[in-house]
């Protein structure tokens, strides 16, 4: 149930960011949910491989290269989902940074208080 809520919250963040950012567009709610699922799958499968293969660049840049990896994940999601479009690398970079911030804030609402 928590995973389903995280997918829906990510889809909500995708919709909000697509309306705010000029280089990003999403065609509808279903496309936003598909984008959220695709981003989750890419983060589970592709992102660890990219981190492994670019580990020297990540170490040299003190981890800042992870922002580039996140932008690549967004560009891959753009290629895989028809109703989602990102105009370029810098739009994907800004989108990935803002999506991470939005997800952190929204997922903190799901945390159980002890």
N, C-alpha and C positions, 0 to 999 in steps of 0.2 A: 504494500500500500504506500509506503514511504517513497519507493522508487517511482511509482506512478505520479505522486504529488511533485516530486522533483522534476519529472519530465514536463508536467503541466506548468510549473513555475518557470522552467527554462523557456518553454514556448511563450509564456507571457512576456518574459524578458526579451525574447527575439522580436515579438510584435512591437513592444515599446521602443526598442532600439531601432527597428526598421522605420518607424515613423519619425524618429528624432534625427537619425543620421542620414545625410543626403546620398551617400553612396551605396546604401543597403536597401533592398526592397524584398518584401515577402507578399505573396499573392493572397493569402488567407490564413484562417486559423488552422486548417488541416495541414497546410504547408509548414506552418510554424511548429506544429507537433512533430511532423516528419523531420524537420530540421533539428529539433531537440533530440530525437531518437538517433539520428545520424551522427550528430556531434558527440553524443554519449558513446556510441559504438566506435567512432574514430578515436575518441580519447582512450578507450579501453584497448584497442588493437594497434592503431597506427602510431599514436603518440609515444608509447614506450620504445618502439623501434626507432623513431626519429631521434628521441633523446639519446638512445644508445649510440647511434651512428654519428651524432653531432656532439658527443660528450666533450671532445677537446675544445670546440668552439664555445660550448656552454661554460666550461671551466675558465677559459681565457676571458670571457665577457662577464664573469661573476654571476652567471645565471640569467643575464639579460637576453640571451639567445632564445630562452624559453618563450619570450614574447613572439619571436619570429616563428617558432614551432606552432604556437597557438594560431597565428595568422594563417599558416599553411593548412592547419586543420579546418579553419573557416573557409578557405578557398577550395579545399577538397569537398566540403559540404555543399558549396555553391555548385560545383560540377556534378554532384550526385543528385541533388534535389532540383526539380524543374521549377517550382514556384519560388525559389530563393535566389537572389542575385546580389553579388557584391561587385562593385565597379573596379576595384583594384587592390593592390597589396596594402596600401596605407589605410584604405577604408576597412579592410579585413583586420588590420592591426588594431585600429581604434575600436572596431566592433568587438574584437576578442578581449581587449582590456576592459571595456565597459560591461561586456557580458560576464566576465569573471567577477567584477565588483557587484553587479546586480545579483548574480547567483549566490555570492557570499552573504549578502544582506538577506535575500529571500530564504536561503537555506538555514540561516540562523533563527528564523522564525519557527522552523520545524524541530529545533533541538528541544529535547525534553529537559525540564528543570528538575534538578535533584535536590 
